Each structure stands twice: as C-alpha cells, then as structure tokens.
Amino acid sequence: MFAATHSLQPDRRKFLAGAGIAAAGLAIPLASSASRWAAPKPLPPVAATPVPAAPDLAMPRLFPRALAALDAHGGRISHRDRVGVVDFAQASREPRFHLVDLANGDVTSHLVAHGSGSDPDRSGWLHRFSNQPDSNASSRGAFLTSAEYVGKHGRSRRLIGLDRDNNMAEPRAIVIHAADYVSEAMAAAQGLIGRSQGCFAFTADALGDVMDRLGPGRLIFAWK
C-alpha cells in the first residue's frame, strides 16, 4: 500500500522549560519568622526541564499554501479539522494526495489520478491545468467538499471550485470517486497510473478513508 501516516508533535521546548523553572521556584520553602533577619543563603541553580528534540516534520510541501487558502475562504469552509492537499508536481505513481489532520498533525497519503487533458501523452506527469468544459484536465486551486452521491463510479463526492481557476468544477462534474485505473500494482508495474477526466480518482481501498474524513464543508487544495 502507498498510503503512509506520519505524526506531527508541536515543539513545546520553550513552554516546558519555562514550566520547569516555575515548578522549581514553587518548591522553594518560604523563610520562617525566626530566620527572616538572617543573611539570605544563595539558592542552587535551577536546571531547565529536559525536552526531547522535535521530530522531523513530514507535512506536505504545499501545506502552507493550503492553510492560506483555508484562511482566504474561511467564510465558506464550515469544518477546519482536516484538509486535503494535492501536489500535482509529483508523478502519478507517487501518493500525492495528502490528508492532513489539523488537530494532531497526522498525514495520510494516497494515490490520485490527474486528468487526461493535463497529460495527453500519458507520461504520468501533469503538464497543464484547465478550467474549461470538455478539456478533461485537472484544475488547480481551492475546492470545497460537498454532498455525497452514488453515480456511475459508485460512491462519489461533489466538489465546488472556490477560485477563478476552478470555478467550473460543478458544471464539469469534477468529483471524488474511485477508479480501477488507479492502483498500487499499476503504479509499481508501469511507473504511472491511469488518467481521469479531471476528477480526483482514487483506489477503491483509499476511497472510504478520503470520503469519510473529508466530509462536506472541508477544503481540498490542488496545485503544482
């Protein structure tokens, strides 16, 4: 399986160090009335609480741009717990759809197809974006996840384009669905996967994870 999960732990070095100093200060006994006039004794130095080094971050390359899009379209995005980040600069054989949990930093990555109009020679690389009807190309920008339905590809989810570069997503029927031309076996054997008509097409195994965790009212950000 190409899906991979990483864990991101926030850096608490400064916070914990300060907490260690404060805790040590509270542990110092108050001077008694009998010794209040005695010369103060020097206090031993307080050691900072040791903090493990922060782990290597495994966030997607486009994650900062996705957060900027989340802020820019915040009025239309009702759920800000998870986002999908699609890095179309990667080859189709790579798990380039990254599902990021904003609460704990977990990242799960899946294969996803691009449109045939974005890769007419079937090289496995996206060469261009398009927002035009009948282009069969992938579009870039921020998408809002919408209603789930069952169509010709089975379980699917509609998408709403929030930017000028993808505002035809609904009329073009750009959606999330599974496809038999997307598989780990094909990626390993051929070095690429099949192409969609502009939709975000996943393996059958990955579809449930994407559909369930990116329910209506969440952001998908696609770029190159």
trRosetta pair geometry for C-beta under 8 A, 3 or more apart (Angstrom, degrees):
i j d omega theta_ij theta_ji phi_ij phi_ji
1 184 6.2 -112 -117 -67 34 158
1 205 7.3 -107 -120 115 112 150
2 94 7.7 162 -167 -171 138 34
2 95 4.0 173 144 -58 114 118
2 109 7.0 -82 136 109 88 93
2 110 6.9 108 90 -140 103 37
2 111 5.5 80 58 -40 147 94
2 184 5.4 -177 -21 -106 97 105
2 187 7.0 3 -54 70 141 158
3 95 6.4 164 -89 -136 37 150
3 108 5.8 4 -170 -175 102 90
3 109 6.1 170 -140 74 50 54
3 110 5.4 1 -93 -86 91 71
3 206 6.3 167 -68 -102 124 105
3 209 7.5 76 -128 46 151 167
4 95 6.6 142 11 75 95 155
4 107 7.8 8 102 106 80 88
4 108 7.1 174 79 -142 36 47
4 109 5.1 -3 45 39 83 106
5 106 5.8 -7 -167 -170 99 101
5 107 6.6 162 -146 78 48 49
5 108 4.9 -10 -92 -91 84 78
6 58 3.7 -65 154 74 169 145
6 105 7.9 -67 109 137 84 88
6 106 6.9 163 77 -148 48 51
6 107 4.8 -1 46 48 96 101
7 55 7.6 37 90 76 82 160
7 104 7.1 -40 -148 145 84 102
7 105 6.4 80 -175 94 47 99
7 106 5.7 -16 -104 -95 61 74
8 55 7.5 -152 -130 75 43 114
8 57 6.1 39 -121 -133 107 77
8 58 6.9 -142 -70 42 92 78
8 59 6.6 35 -80 -59 145 93
8 104 7.2 143 60 143 78 54
8 105 2.5 -105 60 157 108 140
8 106 7.1 -143 16 -55 82 30
8 107 7.3 66 -23 -18 109 99
9 54 7.0 -159 84 -147 91 76
9 55 5.9 82 34 18 103 115
9 105 7.0 -140 -48 51 26 148
10 105 7.5 174 -48 -35 70 141
11 14 8.0 54 130 7 95 83
11 54 4.4 -37 -95 -84 98 136
12 15 4.6 -63 -167 53 80 114
12 16 4.9 75 130 -24 100 105
12 51 6.7 -149 88 -146 77 135
13 16 6.4 -66 -145 40 20 101
13 17 6.1 18 161 -19 62 113
13 51 4.6 169 -118 93 68 155
13 54 7.3 -80 -35 -44 111 100
14 17 5.8 -57 -144 37 27 111
14 18 6.3 25 159 -16 64 108
15 18 6.0 -62 -154 38 27 107
15 19 6.3 26 151 -20 65 108
16 19 5.3 -52 -144 36 35 114
16 20 6.3 41 154 -25 66 100
16 49 5.3 -104 150 86 92 128
16 51 4.9 130 74 -87 136 121
17 20 5.7 -50 -152 29 31 112
17 21 6.7 29 151 -17 63 103
17 48 4.5 -3 -146 -164 94 118
17 49 5.9 -157 -107 47 42 83
17 51 6.4 -76 -53 -19 86 128
18 21 5.7 -54 -152 35 35 110
18 22 6.3 33 152 -18 68 106
19 22 5.7 -55 -147 38 33 110
19 23 6.1 33 155 -20 67 107
19 49 6.7 -26 79 12 84 146
20 23 5.8 -55 -146 37 29 110
20 24 6.3 29 156 -19 63 107
20 46 7.8 160 131 157 88 107
20 47 7.7 -61 149 105 131 60
20 48 5.4 105 80 -164 139 48
20 49 2.9 -169 -72 -23 142 103
21 24 5.8 -56 -151 35 30 111
21 25 6.5 31 152 -21 64 105
21 46 5.8 102 -130 120 71 138
21 48 6.5 -22 -56 -108 92 70
21 49 8.0 -113 -28 -8 57 89
22 25 5.7 -55 -152 33 33 112
22 26 6.6 31 153 -19 65 104
23 26 5.8 -54 -151 33 34 110
23 27 6.7 35 151 -25 64 105
23 49 7.9 52 39 -54 126 125
24 27 5.7 -56 -155 28 35 114
24 28 7.6 46 149 -35 62 92
24 46 4.4 136 115 -145 155 123
24 47 7.9 152 -83 47 156 55
25 28 6.1 -42 -165 6 41 113
25 46 7.2 -24 -57 -90 70 162
28 43 6.9 -21 -119 -128 138 132
31 35 5.6 -121 -171 87 96 97
31 36 5.3 118 126 -97 124 67
32 35 5.3 67 61 22 86 95
32 36 7.2 -123 95 -44 42 80
33 36 5.7 -28 -146 -15 36 119
35 38 4.6 -38 -168 15 78 124
43 46 7.8 -3 137 -41 116 90
54 57 7.9 1 142 -49 113 87
58 107 5.9 -143 108 39 99 139
59 63 4.4 -45 161 -7 113 163
59 100 7.1 44 -139 -117 85 132
59 105 7.4 -74 -78 -158 99 92
59 107 6.5 174 -113 -62 45 143
60 63 4.6 132 64 -47 80 92
60 66 7.5 51 76 -4 124 137
60 85 4.5 173 67 101 160 142
60 87 6.0 -161 -169 -41 114 122
60 98 4.2 177 -62 52 132 164
60 100 6.9 -105 6 -58 111 124
60 107 6.8 168 -33 -142 85 138
61 87 5.9 79 47 -112 106 140
61 89 7.7 -56 75 49 146 132
62 65 4.9 -54 -171 44 77 115
62 66 5.8 85 129 -30 86 97
62 85 5.2 173 82 -174 104 116
62 86 7.9 -30 60 68 151 34
62 87 5.4 179 -3 -89 122 90
62 221 6.7 -159 137 112 121 115
62 223 5.5 161 -134 54 144 116
63 66 5.4 -53 -146 34 35 115
63 67 6.5 36 156 -19 67 101
63 85 5.9 -47 -86 -91 61 167
63 98 7.7 -69 -73 101 93 142
63 100 6.5 109 -120 -76 109 164
64 67 5.7 -52 -150 34 34 111
64 68 6.5 36 151 -20 65 103
65 68 5.4 -49 -149 35 37 115
65 69 6.5 39 150 -19 65 102
65 221 6.5 176 111 156 89 144
65 223 6.2 -31 111 13 151 159
66 69 5.6 -53 -150 36 34 112
66 70 6.4 41 148 -25 64 102
66 83 5.4 138 163 137 127 146
66 85 4.7 -76 -60 -97 151 107
66 100 7.5 122 101 31 154 142
66 219 6.9 141 -172 124 92 127
66 221 3.9 -171 -112 37 84 150
67 70 5.3 -48 -148 30 35 117
67 71 6.6 33 153 -15 64 101
67 83 7.9 -160 -75 13 55 166
68 71 5.9 -54 -153 37 33 109
68 72 6.2 33 150 -21 66 109
69 72 5.4 -53 -141 38 34 113
69 73 6.1 0 168 10 69 110
69 141 7.7 154 -128 -176 138 58
69 142 4.2 176 -177 -80 128 125
69 162 7.8 120 -175 81 104 135
69 219 6.4 151 111 -169 108 139
69 221 4.9 145 47 -102 154 127
70 73 6.8 -73 -140 54 20 85
70 74 6.4 56 152 -79 59 79
70 77 6.3 -86 -148 63 70 164
70 80 6.3 102 -174 -132 124 102
70 83 6.3 -80 -74 -86 126 142
70 142 8.0 180 -63 -130 43 131
70 219 5.3 -125 -95 2 83 167
70 221 7.9 -78 -44 -47 79 129
71 74 5.5 -11 -150 -41 31 116
72 142 7.3 -170 75 -21 114 160
73 76 5.1 -51 174 45 91 106
73 77 5.6 81 114 -21 93 110
73 142 5.4 -180 -7 129 150 155
73 144 7.3 -137 152 -67 140 106
73 162 5.0 16 -114 172 148 154
73 219 7.0 135 75 -102 125 119
74 77 5.9 -70 -133 44 33 101
74 80 7.6 5 -132 -79 87 131
76 144 5.9 -78 134 -86 113 147
76 162 6.5 172 75 -117 150 125
77 80 6.3 87 125 -75 113 82
77 144 6.4 -144 -91 -115 78 100
77 217 6.4 118 -163 175 50 66
77 218 6.7 60 -158 -131 100 25
77 219 5.3 -10 -121 -52 142 99
78 216 8.0 12 50 126 120 80
78 217 3.7 -48 50 -163 101 130
79 82 7.5 -5 135 37 108 74
79 215 7.2 34 39 74 165 91
79 216 7.9 105 8 99 129 51
79 217 4.4 92 5 110 98 108
79 218 5.0 -45 79 -75 107 83
80 83 7.9 -3 -154 -54 55 98
80 102 6.5 -46 148 52 73 159
80 218 7.9 161 -87 -124 28 74
80 219 7.9 26 -114 1 64 113
81 101 7.1 -17 156 -152 79 68
81 102 5.8 -157 -170 45 31 102
81 103 6.0 -5 -155 -32 86 107
81 218 7.7 -64 51 -109 73 117
82 99 6.5 7 -178 -179 117 87
82 100 6.5 163 -155 84 67 51
82 101 5.4 -30 -101 -105 93 53
82 102 6.3 -157 -86 0 33 87
82 213 5.6 -81 126 162 171 93
82 214 6.3 -119 107 -87 119 68
82 218 6.0 -5 79 -148 80 143
83 99 7.8 178 90 -151 38 48
83 100 5.3 -10 60 58 82 102
83 102 6.7 62 -1 -47 95 111
83 218 6.6 -164 -101 174 49 98
83 219 4.7 -16 -127 77 98 99
83 220 7.1 162 -174 -92 70 34
83 221 6.6 11 171 2 119 102
84 97 6.3 -14 -169 -173 105 92
84 98 7.1 145 -160 77 53 48
84 99 5.6 -23 -103 -100 74 68
84 100 7.6 170 -93 17 23 78
84 210 7.3 50 -99 -146 134 96
84 214 5.4 5 -39 -98 117 149
84 218 7.4 89 -4 128 91 113
84 219 7.1 -160 35 109 70 56
84 220 3.9 -12 68 -115 115 83
84 221 7.1 170 90 23 62 58
85 97 7.6 151 78 -161 45 45
85 98 4.5 -23 64 65 96 102
85 99 7.9 -176 22 -76 72 23
85 100 6.1 32 -3 -11 114 119
85 220 7.8 -164 -68 -157 26 56
85 221 5.5 -8 -114 64 65 96
86 96 6.4 62 -160 129 62 90
86 97 5.2 -11 -103 -107 82 71
86 98 7.5 -176 -78 21 34 72
86 112 6.3 -76 -127 75 112 152
86 200 7.1 -112 -86 -118 149 120
86 220 6.7 33 -14 176 110 97
86 221 7.0 -169 25 94 76 47
86 222 3.9 -9 64 -108 121 82
86 223 7.4 137 82 20 75 49
87 90 5.1 59 107 -2 102 108
87 96 4.8 -117 63 -168 82 99
87 98 7.1 36 -9 -5 103 114
87 223 7.3 -18 -117 71 49 71
87 224 7.5 103 -174 -115 52 41
88 96 6.9 115 -83 142 34 142
88 114 6.0 92 -133 -90 112 133
88 118 7.9 -57 -171 164 137 151
88 126 4.4 -28 175 42 110 153
88 129 8.0 104 91 -73 162 102
88 138 6.6 176 -110 107 151 153
88 140 7.4 -111 26 -95 141 98
88 222 6.2 51 -24 -177 116 91
88 223 6.7 -157 28 102 98 24
88 224 4.3 -58 82 -83 96 88
89 126 7.9 -81 -80 55 25 107
89 223 8.0 -5 -25 115 97 69
89 224 4.7 126 -61 -164 76 67
90 94 4.3 -86 162 68 124 140
90 96 4.1 -175 66 -97 130 129
91 94 5.3 100 64 -4 73 102
91 96 7.9 172 65 -42 35 136
91 124 4.9 21 -165 140 99 106
91 125 5.6 -51 -110 -82 72 77
91 191 7.7 -38 156 165 143 79
91 192 6.7 -96 170 -101 104 82
92 96 7.6 -87 -119 15 33 130
92 111 7.4 58 172 -160 67 94
92 113 6.4 31 -148 -123 121 52
92 114 6.3 -117 -90 12 110 96
92 119 7.8 -57 -37 -31 131 173
92 124 4.7 -127 30 -160 102 71
92 125 7.3 -132 -15 -69 86 30
92 126 7.8 114 -59 -37 92 83
92 187 7.4 -139 119 -111 75 99
92 192 5.0 56 67 -154 113 78
92 193 4.8 -127 144 37 114 86
92 195 7.8 -82 -105 -82 161 71
93 111 7.8 -38 -161 -120 24 112
93 124 6.1 3 -21 -166 93 131
93 187 4.1 138 -142 -159 76 95
93 188 7.8 135 -158 -60 112 34
93 190 7.9 -159 -91 86 116 71
93 191 5.4 -63 -61 -178 152 41
93 192 5.3 -81 -51 -90 95 35
93 193 6.5 153 -87 -20 52 83
94 111 7.7 158 100 -107 27 72
95 98 7.9 97 135 -75 87 69
95 109 3.9 99 132 136 118 104
95 110 5.5 -130 -153 155 98 2
95 111 5.4 -68 -103 -57 64 54
96 109 7.3 36 -58 -166 10 108
96 111 7.5 42 22 -129 72 39
96 112 6.2 -105 70 40 82 97
97 109 6.6 142 75 -158 52 60
97 110 4.7 -32 69 65 109 85
97 111 7.2 13 17 106 105 11
97 112 3.9 82 -37 -21 126 132
97 200 7.1 105 -103 -166 139 114
97 202 7.2 -74 41 -96 160 104
97 210 7.4 -3 137 -103 139 130
98 107 5.5 -15 -169 -166 104 106
98 108 7.4 147 -157 75 53 39
98 109 5.0 -20 -100 -99 70 85
99 107 7.0 147 73 -157 50 51
99 108 4.6 -18 59 63 105 92
99 109 7.4 -168 17 -78 73 34
99 110 7.2 35 -13 0 108 106
99 209 7.2 -155 15 140 166 104
99 210 6.6 -147 -73 -107 136 70
99 213 6.0 68 -178 102 140 137
99 214 6.8 -116 -127 -45 112 111
100 105 7.6 -29 -166 -149 89 37
100 106 7.5 161 -152 86 45 49
100 107 5.4 -11 -101 -103 72 80
101 104 5.3 -1 111 48 121 82
101 105 6.7 -31 79 31 83 12
101 106 4.3 21 32 52 122 91
101 107 7.6 -137 18 -67 75 39
101 213 8.0 -72 -81 -170 91 127
102 105 7.7 35 -143 -71 23 45
108 209 6.7 -105 129 162 149 138
110 202 5.8 7 145 -138 136 112
110 203 7.0 -136 -170 24 107 98
110 206 4.1 114 -141 -153 137 149
110 209 7.3 165 -62 77 139 127
110 210 6.6 -83 28 -59 161 116
111 182 5.5 169 118 -176 119 103
111 183 7.7 -156 72 -61 160 1
111 184 6.9 -165 -21 -75 142 63
111 187 6.2 -130 -107 -52 142 146
111 193 6.0 104 179 -33 129 158
111 202 6.8 132 85 -142 73 62
111 203 5.8 68 58 -25 114 104
111 206 7.0 179 45 -4 75 158
112 182 7.3 2 -128 -140 24 146
112 200 5.4 -22 -164 -164 123 82
112 201 6.7 136 -161 66 63 46
112 202 5.8 -28 -103 -86 74 74
113 179 6.6 -26 -3 50 145 138
113 181 6.9 51 -86 99 147 101
113 182 5.2 -111 -41 -78 106 118
113 193 5.8 -113 -92 107 87 117
113 194 6.1 -23 -116 90 135 65
113 195 5.7 158 -177 -132 114 30
113 196 4.4 123 106 -21 125 98
113 199 7.5 35 77 85 107 72
113 200 7.4 153 56 -156 69 32
113 201 4.0 -5 32 58 120 105
113 202 7.9 -137 3 -60 84 31
114 118 4.9 -79 151 72 117 138
114 119 6.0 92 91 -8 117 121
114 126 4.5 -111 -175 -83 173 111
114 138 4.5 -64 -157 -31 87 139
114 195 6.3 -36 82 -133 60 85
114 196 6.9 -144 125 33 14 92
115 118 4.6 94 67 2 86 103
115 119 7.4 150 89 18 50 84
115 130 7.9 -99 81 44 149 97
115 135 7.5 54 141 113 149 84
115 136 5.1 168 179 149 110 59
115 137 4.4 154 90 -146 141 20
115 138 4.3 -175 5 -37 102 66
115 195 6.2 56 172 179 20 101
115 196 5.5 -60 -96 79 55 77
115 197 6.0 17 -135 167 95 17
115 198 3.9 19 -89 -81 134 51
115 199 7.5 109 -82 17 88 43
116 119 6.5 -86 -146 63 34 76
116 120 6.8 70 161 -101 73 49
116 122 7.6 -17 -136 -76 84 84
116 136 4.8 -24 59 142 91 126
116 137 7.8 -95 70 -82 44 49
116 195 4.0 117 -75 121 71 137
116 196 7.1 -149 -21 75 78 28
116 197 6.7 -19 17 -98 101 47
117 120 6.7 14 -137 -68 33 86
117 128 7.9 -74 136 80 76 98
117 130 6.0 -61 124 33 128 135
117 135 4.5 142 156 152 168 71
117 136 3.7 134 -26 79 108 76
117 137 3.4 -85 93 -58 111 78
117 138 7.9 -178 68 0 87 53
117 197 7.9 50 -6 -156 102 51
117 198 6.9 -4 34 -67 113 94
118 126 4.6 -13 148 -145 124 85
118 127 6.1 163 170 43 63 65
118 128 5.6 -154 -137 67 66 56
118 129 6.5 13 -111 -91 114 38
118 130 7.2 -154 -77 9 80 92
118 137 4.4 114 -52 -148 79 82
118 138 4.7 -16 -36 21 152 91
118 195 7.8 -172 52 -149 87 122
118 198 7.8 119 -19 -102 110 68
119 122 6.1 88 133 -93 102 30
119 123 5.8 -129 -163 37 104 79
119 124 7.1 152 -166 0 149 9
119 125 6.3 154 -115 75 118 43
119 126 5.7 -79 -54 -102 105 42
119 127 5.9 130 -94 3 58 94
119 195 5.9 -154 64 -100 113 137
120 127 7.8 -61 14 40 78 134
122 192 7.2 137 171 118 79 153
122 195 6.6 -118 -108 -20 84 127
123 127 7.6 71 40 -44 130 112
123 192 7.4 178 131 -92 30 155
124 191 6.3 -68 -69 124 167 81
124 192 3.1 -117 -95 -104 115 124
124 193 7.5 100 -126 25 89 51
126 129 7.6 36 167 -66 119 70
126 138 6.2 -43 -133 40 133 136
126 224 6.2 -135 92 -94 122 132
128 137 6.6 -43 100 -148 84 140
129 137 6.2 136 -164 147 33 120
129 138 5.9 -70 -121 94 75 74
129 139 5.7 88 -172 -132 105 34
129 140 4.6 -48 -117 -14 162 101
129 165 6.7 25 130 178 138 117
129 224 7.3 -157 -41 -5 113 124
130 135 4.0 -109 109 148 143 161
130 137 3.6 74 35 64 105 144
130 138 7.8 96 36 62 66 36
130 139 6.7 -77 82 -86 36 74
131 135 7.7 60 63 23 16 148
131 139 5.1 73 -92 -117 71 120
131 161 7.6 120 -135 -169 110 168
131 164 7.8 -92 -49 142 173 53
131 165 5.5 -160 -53 -178 130 43
131 166 5.7 -138 -109 -94 107 33
131 167 6.9 34 -165 39 136 62
131 168 5.0 120 171 27 87 115
132 135 4.3 95 74 -39 92 125
132 137 7.5 46 47 35 83 117
132 168 7.2 47 -106 63 14 163
133 168 6.3 -116 -55 170 77 139
133 171 6.4 -59 -85 121 115 111
133 172 5.5 -156 -108 -92 67 90
135 198 7.1 81 82 -73 84 131
136 196 8.0 -169 -171 115 81 55
136 197 4.6 -74 -132 -149 83 67
136 198 5.7 -150 -164 -35 32 95
137 198 5.7 35 77 -96 27 100
138 196 7.9 80 -73 65 90 106
138 198 5.5 170 -83 -141 40 62
138 222 6.9 -117 168 154 115 146
139 161 6.5 -27 114 -109 149 134
139 165 6.0 159 -174 139 95 80
139 166 3.8 131 139 -108 132 91
139 168 7.5 173 -80 58 155 85
139 169 6.3 -124 49 -79 149 92
139 172 8.0 127 -25 56 131 156
139 174 6.6 -52 20 -101 117 169
139 198 6.7 40 -12 -167 84 111
139 222 7.2 95 96 80 56 133
140 163 7.8 -47 107 76 65 143
140 165 5.2 -24 70 129 80 139
140 166 6.5 -145 72 -51 31 114
140 222 5.4 -133 -131 104 53 87
140 223 5.2 75 -157 -105 113 53
140 224 6.7 -83 -98 -3 133 87
141 161 6.4 61 86 -158 128 92
141 162 6.7 -159 145 63 112 74
141 163 3.4 -127 -162 40 144 138
141 164 7.7 180 -96 50 157 48
141 165 4.6 156 -39 69 129 106
141 166 4.2 -154 52 4 124 121
141 221 7.4 -83 150 -144 27 64
141 222 6.7 -2 41 59 35 81
141 223 7.5 89 -59 -75 27 82
142 161 7.8 115 84 -161 54 53
142 162 4.4 -42 93 58 101 122
142 163 5.5 108 33 -29 81 107
142 166 7.5 -176 55 50 40 134
142 219 6.0 -38 -158 -152 98 103
142 220 7.4 142 -159 78 48 49
142 221 5.4 -19 -101 -102 68 79
143 159 4.5 -8 -177 -174 126 118
143 160 6.6 141 -164 68 68 44
143 161 5.9 -38 -105 -98 76 50
143 162 6.6 -175 -100 1 22 92
143 166 6.4 -78 -76 130 87 148
143 169 6.3 136 -120 -110 107 173
143 174 7.8 -111 -119 112 139 120
143 219 7.2 127 71 -160 53 52
143 220 4.3 -18 62 64 106 99
143 221 7.5 -170 21 -77 74 32
143 222 7.0 29 -7 1 114 106
144 159 6.9 143 69 -163 46 62
144 160 4.3 -20 59 61 101 103
144 162 5.7 94 -24 -52 99 113
144 217 7.2 -11 -172 -126 98 25
144 218 7.5 144 -154 71 57 29
144 219 6.8 -34 -100 -98 55 54
144 220 8.0 -159 -68 23 11 80
145 157 5.9 -6 -159 154 96 131
145 158 7.9 118 -169 82 50 54
145 159 6.3 -38 -106 -106 45 72
145 176 7.6 -3 -125 -8 100 134
145 214 5.2 171 -69 153 161 92
145 215 6.7 145 117 125 137 21
145 216 5.6 -145 114 -117 90 32
145 217 6.7 -43 71 29 89 26
145 218 4.8 5 25 54 123 79
145 219 7.6 -106 -6 -47 90 11
145 220 6.4 94 -54 -17 91 105
146 157 6.8 153 64 173 58 81
146 158 4.1 -46 75 88 114 98
146 159 6.3 -179 12 -93 98 18
146 160 5.4 90 -44 -22 124 100
146 216 5.7 30 -152 -125 25 93
147 157 7.2 -172 100 -148 31 66
147 158 5.3 21 54 28 72 117
147 216 6.2 18 -78 -88 41 126
148 155 6.9 -12 -171 -166 108 85
148 156 7.1 153 -156 84 61 43
148 157 5.1 -35 -98 -97 66 80
148 158 7.9 -147 -78 7 21 77
148 211 6.6 75 -111 -164 123 111
148 215 7.8 -51 -38 -138 115 74
148 216 7.6 -107 -21 -48 81 98
149 156 5.7 -26 69 68 75 92
149 157 7.6 141 20 -99 67 32
149 158 6.8 45 7 -32 112 99
150 154 6.2 -39 -149 -171 82 38
150 155 5.9 -30 -103 -88 77 47
150 156 6.9 136 -113 18 25 85
151 154 7.3 -27 61 34 54 15
151 156 5.0 -21 23 16 109 141
151 175 7.7 81 25 77 147 164
151 177 7.2 -71 59 -100 110 139
153 156 5.7 86 72 -69 104 118
153 177 3.7 57 107 171 143 143
153 178 6.4 169 164 58 104 57
153 179 6.4 -43 -143 -78 123 76
153 201 7.8 -110 -156 -120 153 99
154 177 6.8 133 61 -159 75 101
154 178 6.3 -22 62 46 124 104
155 177 7.3 161 91 -131 50 73
155 178 7.3 39 62 5 86 107
155 207 6.5 125 82 149 113 131
155 211 6.3 -14 143 -94 121 166
156 175 4.9 37 175 143 114 136
156 176 6.2 159 -161 81 62 59
156 177 4.2 -18 -106 -85 97 99
157 175 6.0 165 78 -171 43 91
157 176 4.2 3 50 48 97 111
157 177 7.8 -175 21 -62 61 61
157 211 5.8 171 -35 -123 126 85
157 214 7.5 154 96 102 170 97
157 216 7.9 -156 -156 -72 114 68
158 170 7.0 40 -177 -116 111 82
158 175 5.4 -48 -103 -111 40 103
159 169 5.1 -72 102 155 97 136
159 170 7.5 -146 87 -71 54 65
159 174 5.6 -61 61 104 120 87
159 175 5.9 177 2 -110 92 43
159 176 6.8 105 -46 -23 111 84
159 200 7.6 86 -39 10 150 118
159 220 6.9 -52 -130 40 126 132
160 169 6.3 149 -151 76 18 124
160 170 5.9 10 -111 -53 65 111
161 165 7.7 -134 -173 86 126 52
161 166 3.3 -153 -141 121 124 83
161 167 4.5 -149 100 -90 117 27
161 168 6.5 1 29 34 151 34
161 169 3.6 142 -34 -2 103 115
161 170 7.1 -128 11 -11 87 77
161 174 7.4 53 -50 57 107 135
162 166 7.3 14 36 75 48 107
162 167 7.4 -73 104 -90 2 78
163 166 5.3 54 59 31 89 90
163 167 6.6 -132 85 -46 35 85
164 167 6.0 -26 -125 -10 26 119
166 169 5.1 26 164 -46 89 110
166 174 7.6 -88 -167 62 100 161
166 222 7.9 104 -76 55 153 113
168 171 5.2 -58 -165 52 75 108
168 172 5.1 69 134 -20 92 111
169 172 5.9 -68 -142 48 24 105
169 174 4.1 -79 -154 49 80 122
170 173 7.5 27 -178 -74 32 37
170 174 7.6 -66 -53 36 23 82
172 198 6.2 -41 148 93 130 153
173 199 7.7 -36 124 -75 74 109
174 198 5.1 -75 -104 124 101 106
174 199 5.6 -179 -151 -95 56 60
174 200 7.6 67 172 -9 87 79
175 199 5.3 -16 56 -131 58 115
175 200 7.5 -113 115 38 32 81
176 199 7.1 169 -89 -179 19 98
176 200 5.0 -25 -103 75 69 108
176 202 7.1 13 -170 -5 87 114
176 207 7.6 146 153 -142 99 85
176 210 6.2 -149 -173 128 139 126
176 211 6.7 172 116 -84 134 79
176 214 7.7 138 -59 88 169 127
177 199 6.0 -3 28 156 100 145
177 200 7.8 129 23 79 55 61
177 201 5.9 -22 76 -112 75 72
177 202 7.5 -174 100 27 29 81
177 207 7.2 -1 -176 -125 31 127
178 182 7.3 -130 -163 56 61 119
178 201 6.8 88 -155 -165 17 74
178 202 5.4 -55 -104 75 65 77
178 203 6.5 -7 -143 134 99 19
178 204 4.6 82 -177 -93 147 55
178 206 7.7 154 -106 63 100 75
178 207 4.1 -62 -61 -58 111 142
179 182 5.0 81 71 6 91 101
179 194 6.8 -113 125 77 128 125
179 196 6.6 -169 -22 -92 161 95
179 201 4.1 -2 5 -173 125 128
179 202 7.4 121 20 52 76 32
180 183 7.2 -1 -173 -40 49 116
180 204 7.6 13 -87 -37 62 111
181 186 7.2 18 -172 -25 49 178
181 193 6.4 118 143 169 73 83
181 194 2.6 -36 162 35 122 151
181 195 7.4 -52 128 27 142 33
181 201 7.3 22 67 130 93 146
182 186 7.4 -129 -150 51 18 135
182 193 5.0 48 -119 177 60 140
182 194 6.3 -102 -56 46 59 91
182 201 5.3 175 -26 125 139 97
182 202 5.9 -146 107 175 153 15
182 203 5.1 -127 116 -68 97 59
183 186 4.5 93 63 7 91 101
183 187 6.9 -155 95 -5 49 86
183 193 6.9 156 33 -125 48 109
183 203 5.6 104 -102 -113 50 107
184 187 5.6 -56 -148 38 34 113
184 188 6.2 30 156 -17 68 108
184 203 6.9 5 -24 -87 79 153
185 188 5.9 -59 -148 39 28 107
185 189 6.0 14 160 -10 66 115
186 189 6.0 -62 -136 44 27 102
186 190 5.5 -19 -179 23 68 117
186 192 7.6 -51 142 94 94 45
186 193 5.3 93 102 -114 121 69
186 194 7.1 -23 151 -20 160 82
187 190 7.1 -67 -116 55 14 80
187 191 7.2 31 -173 -137 49 10
187 192 6.8 -70 -121 153 59 4
187 193 5.3 -22 -73 -57 86 94
190 193 7.8 132 71 -78 118 33
194 201 7.9 -47 88 96 96 145
196 199 4.4 -113 166 52 145 79
196 200 7.5 -105 20 -49 167 8
196 201 4.3 163 -73 -11 127 125
200 220 7.3 -78 -49 176 164 158
200 222 7.8 -141 -83 -75 117 139
202 206 4.4 -115 172 85 121 113
202 207 4.9 157 83 -76 123 71
202 210 5.8 179 -45 7 167 150
203 206 4.6 83 57 10 89 102
203 207 7.1 -136 89 -28 46 81
204 207 5.9 -38 -150 4 32 119
205 208 7.7 -60 177 21 32 100
206 209 5.6 -63 -164 40 55 112
206 210 5.9 45 147 -18 85 109
207 210 5.9 -64 -148 41 32 107
207 211 5.8 26 161 -16 71 113
208 211 5.9 -58 -138 41 27 108
208 212 5.8 16 167 -12 65 115
209 212 6.4 -62 -140 41 20 103
209 213 6.0 -6 171 4 61 119
210 213 6.6 -70 -134 48 19 94
210 214 5.7 -23 179 25 62 117
211 214 6.9 -71 -123 58 14 81
211 215 7.6 54 163 -84 53 61
212 215 6.9 -10 -170 -56 28 93
214 218 5.0 -133 -154 79 71 141
214 220 6.8 52 -165 -65 146 101
215 218 6.5 92 64 -5 50 120
